[in-house]
Amino acid sequence: MDRPLTSPSGPPQRMAELDLLRCLAILMVVTLHTAAPLLSNPALVGTPAWYFCLLLDPFSRTGVPLFFMLSGFLLLRDPRTLQVAPFYRRRIPRLAVPLVLWNLIYALADAWSARRPFSPLEYLEGLLDRGCYYHIWFIYLLLGLYLLAPFLKRIVDHASGREVLVLIGIILLPTTLLPLLEGLSPIPVRPIPAMLEGLTGYFLLGWLLGSQPPRPSLRPLIYLGGVLGWVWDVWANWASASPAGVPLPSASGYRLSHYLCAAALFVWLRARYERRPVPAAPLWARLSPLVFGVYWVHPLILTWTSRLTGANWTPGQCLLFQFPATLLLSLPAAWLLSRTPVLRRLLM
């Protein structure tokens, strides 16, 4: 039996495996942002470094889905989420304030890097158009999910697991399932427009797999789905790549393969903690509070570490240097932010 997911009164208890999942997710995100430029470079197609990034890519693209699933699991099982106004007052500023300030930081950094004056108008345009840097879109979408969370919780509180699964299928139909069918069809297949952001499915899937864990007999099928999703994306990226271009079909966040990989990892890692004692203070429990800070700061550090590589460095050497350097510098940067009360409130 799984441990109780909610406490009789007040917020749910902390679960160590979720801290580990959160740390794994940020590791995947940093891997993605380090390896993607190499994988998408047509000049590197067929090199050992390119094949290595090809094998990493489906795994690394599971990081953001895991973040959505963790948020859905934690928020939709918390009774406080039902209280709309208090929930908004507690949660929205914690995303909105860092969103405004980190957009400003990245807009200033971009202007400094390009040696051009900072443009308040460009900053405002970026702020109102899903961010001034490539990774910030995730926070905008998470903010939208926070707005939906009280109402999604009312749904899951009064629906069976099968009904929630049907709802996930309805959400995925126009954004994930019909595009898959269209790829096999000689004619467009778009009878239904998107009724809800397709990535909302991860939010609900996290709650479903966390609060109603699959039976042990079903888990091998879920794991097999994850392996097939990984193989599918590796094959799709490999088959479409050439020296003329690397389109990366797996880059779409709506792909069914991402759902399969994320579900398999989520279920597998949570299952590892069944009937197993959890250490009192595991390393990942101490690192988990830093994850949000690492997410915000790591592209700045990745840009800096990429400039330290020389023209005579091989792609493999660049990757093996940039990834650990970015991660090891992002962690203390996030720790310093977390230890400074004003910065913690404003930036984390």
GIVEN-V406849 format. One record per backbone hydrogen bond with DSSP energy under -0.5 kcal/mol. CO is the residue of the C=O (numbers start at 0). NH is the residue of the N-H. If there is no record, write none. Layout:
co=<CO:CO>
nh=<NH:NH>
//
This chain:
co=<14:14:15:16:17:18:19:20:21:22:23:24:25:26:27:28:29:30:31:34:34:35:37:39:40:41:43:46:47:48:49:50:51:52:53:55:56:58:59:60:61:62:63:64:65:66:67:68:69:70:71:72:74:76:77:78:79:81:82:83:84:85:86:87:87:90:91:91:92:94:95:96:97:98:99:100:101:102:103:104:105:106:107:108:109:110:110:111:117:118:119:120:121:122:123:125:125:132:134:135:135:136:137:138:139:140:141:142:143:144:145:147:147:148:149:150:151:152:153:154:155:159:160:161:162:163:164:165:166:167:168:169:170:171:171:172:175:176:177:178:179:180:181:196:197:198:198:199:200:201:202:203:204:205:206:207:214:214:215:217:217:218:219:220:221:222:223:224:225:226:227:228:229:230:231:232:233:234:235:236:237:241:244:247:248:251:254:254:255:256:257:258:259:260:261:262:263:264:265:266:267:269:270:272:278:281:281:282:282:283:284:286:287:289:290:291:292:293:296:296:297:298:299:300:301:302:303:303:304:304:305:309:313:314:315:316:317:318:320:321:322:323:324:325:326:327:328:329:330:331:332:333:334:335:336:338:339:340:341:342:343>
nh=<17:18:19:20:21:22:23:24:25:26:27:28:29:30:31:32:33:34:35:37:38:39:40:41:43:44:46:50:51:52:53:54:55:56:57:59:60:61:62:64:65:66:67:68:69:70:71:72:73:74:75:76:77:78:80:81:82:83:86:87:88:89:90:91:92:94:94:95:96:98:99:100:101:102:103:104:105:106:107:108:109:110:111:112:113:114:115:114:119:122:123:124:125:126:127:128:130:135:137:138:139:140:141:142:143:144:145:146:147:148:149:150:151:152:153:154:155:156:157:157:158:163:164:165:166:167:168:169:170:171:172:173:174:175:176:177:179:180:181:182:183:183:184:199:200:201:202:203:204:205:206:207:208:209:210:211:217:218:219:220:221:222:223:224:225:226:227:228:229:230:231:232:233:234:235:236:237:238:239:240:240:244:241:250:251:254:257:258:259:260:261:262:263:264:265:266:267:268:269:270:271:272:273:275:281:284:285:285:286:287:288:289:290:293:294:295:296:297:299:300:301:302:303:304:305:306:306:307:307:308:308:312:317:318:319:320:321:322:324:325:326:327:328:329:330:331:332:333:334:335:336:337:338:339:339:340:343:344:345:346:347>
//
